[in-house]
């Protein structure tokens, strides 16, 4: 456990995650209070990476549940392997006959069979999915419930029991309570409003696109072999593109990818041709590409210089 907020900042930095004071404080309080973090914000600002960095910095394993429309308890919690249970029963048929052979009545036979129930309703037939794996883990874990806003409201309601008591009822074997309470990060891209009940159980954290200085630090850390002048051009252009009315603004991960792409082609500076040739690394819709090219090329040469081009 981190002893102070600055330890969180340093730990996340060791995982190449540059955290604001707000992010570090949220992680620190989550550990002290045993509460989940609900991280909301635009796609690609580092919400998922926060969970990964937290796990790495704290020495925990990461267990990830990717949410999507139609996700239900069975896919998130566990699967009962009925075919394996049936095969097991068939293989033990002779042994069952021996056990039941001495029964003097149906009641006696039922009692004998009841004594063997643990053989047929046990963990050997349970295939745990991410949520149950997190509860059953013998080692500390960070449970990432990614893009919870994509799941249905019914699944969100199901999560409340787990996030409140860190236990869940499994009909075949009973209640499973967490051996070690997992640290939980829920992420949301704000595609729908989450319930107040879920928000009450979590520490709320809004992560926005980073500032110019923070994004510069991120790119320099992730792509140290790119010319610093090019790094500044890249970040300046990305920051300006996010001000346009785009279908999908460039994410931080795409900024890093663009920097890596420029290293791959040995770009010494970001001129207009290089920009046009590599713009698809950060923009993924043709309409966005056209709008960006128009914004970057329209006007005088001084405008282009303002955009960081040479």
Buried (B, 14 or more C-beta within 10 A) or exposed (E): EBEEBEBBBBBBBEBEBBBBEEBBBBBBBBBEEEBBBBBBBBBBBBBBBBBBBBBBBBEBBBBBBBBEEEBEBEBBBBEBBEEEBEEBEEEBEEEBEEBBEEBEEEEEBEEBBEEBEEEBBEEEBBEBBBBBBBBBBEEBBBBBBBBBBBBBEEBBEBBBEBBEEBEBEBEEBEEBEBEBBBBBBBBBBEEEEBEEEBBEBBBEBBBEBBEEEBBBBBBBEBBEEBBEEBBBBBBBBBBBBBEBEBEBBBBBBBBBBBBBBBBEEEBEEBBBEBBBEBBBBBBBEEEBBEBBBEBBBEEEEEEBEEBBBE
